Amino acid sequence: MRDSFVGPFTIIQLIGKNEVEVKLTEEFLKKHPVFPGSLVKPYFQTEEDKFPYRKKSPTPPEIFEMEDSPGSVKKIIKARKIRLNGNNQRQYLVRFKNQMAEKDK
C-alpha cells in the first residue's frame, strides 16, 4: 500500500485558482511539481497543533504492584474494568489495614 499523503513540501507559488507548485525533495524530483489544490492539505507538526482545543485526558492514578504496597488489603472499595492499550484490565480501589477511611478516593 502507498501512503495517501507524503511530505511536507514547501509551496513555491499558487498557479491559478486551483493549483500549487511545490518544492520537491530529491526522492520526488522525477515528478511534476504542480498539483491540484484539492490534493494539498496543511501540515501540522504535532497533534496539539492540529487540535489546539482538544481536552487533555486526565492523568491516570498511580498504579503500583503488590510488592510495593503499604501493607495488606483490608477491603476492596471499588472495582472497574477498563481497556488499556488494547487489553481489558481490572482496577481496584482498596483500603489497606493501616489506612484510614479518609484516604478513600
N, C-alpha and C positions, 0 to 999 in steps of 0.2 A: 504494500500500500504506500502511496505517496502522501506527503504532508499536504494538507489543504492550503496552508499558508507558509511561506518562508520569509526570511528577512530578519531584522528590519533593514530597510533600504532608505536612503535619503532621497526625498523628492527634489529633483532639479528644477522642474518647471511644470506648470499646468499648460496643457495644449488643448485649446478649445474649451468646451464646457464639460466634457466627459472623459478626458484622457490625461494621464500623468506620465512624465518621463522620470525615471528613477536612476540613481547611480548604482549599477550592479557590481557585485563583488566578483572576484576572479572566477569563482565557481560557475557563475551565470553569464560570463562575457559573451558566449555564443548566442544568447537570447537577445531578442529585440528589447530595447529599454523602455518602450512606450506601451502602457497598459490601460485598459478601460478603467475609469474611476470606480466602477462597481466591484472590481477585484481588489481594491486597496482598502485597508482598514487601519485605524490608528494603532500605534504600538504603545503599550503600557509596560513600564519597567517592572512593576510588581503588582500583585493582586490588590494591594492597598491603593495604588494609583488608579487602578481600573474601577474599583468600587469604594470611593472615599467615604461614603456614608453608611457602609455596611457595619452593623453592630459586631463587635468582637465577642467571641464566645467566652463565657466566664472560665477562669482557670479552675480545673477540677481540684477537689480536695486532695491533700497529700495522702498517698497510699503507701502503707508500709507492710512488710511481711511480718508474720507472727514472730519470727526470731527477734525483730526489733521492737516488739510491742512492750508497753509499760507493765504488763502483768497478765494474769489470766482473765478471760472474758467472764463477766458476771451475768450479762443479759444482752440479747440481740434486740435492739430498739426498732430498727427498720431494715428491710432488705429490698433490693431492687435489681432488676435485670437491665443491663444496658448493652448496646452494641458499640464496641471499641475496636477500631482498626479492622473491621470486618468480622470480628469474633463476638459471640454472645458471652457476656461475663456477668457474674453476680457481685454486687457490692453490699456490704453490711455496715450499718451504723451500730456500734457496740458500746456497752459500758463495761469498763474494767473493774475488777474487785476493789482497787484502791482509788477509784474515781468517783467524784461527786456528781449528782444528777444535773447540776447547773452547767456542766460541760457538754451535755447532750445538745447537739445542734443538727 
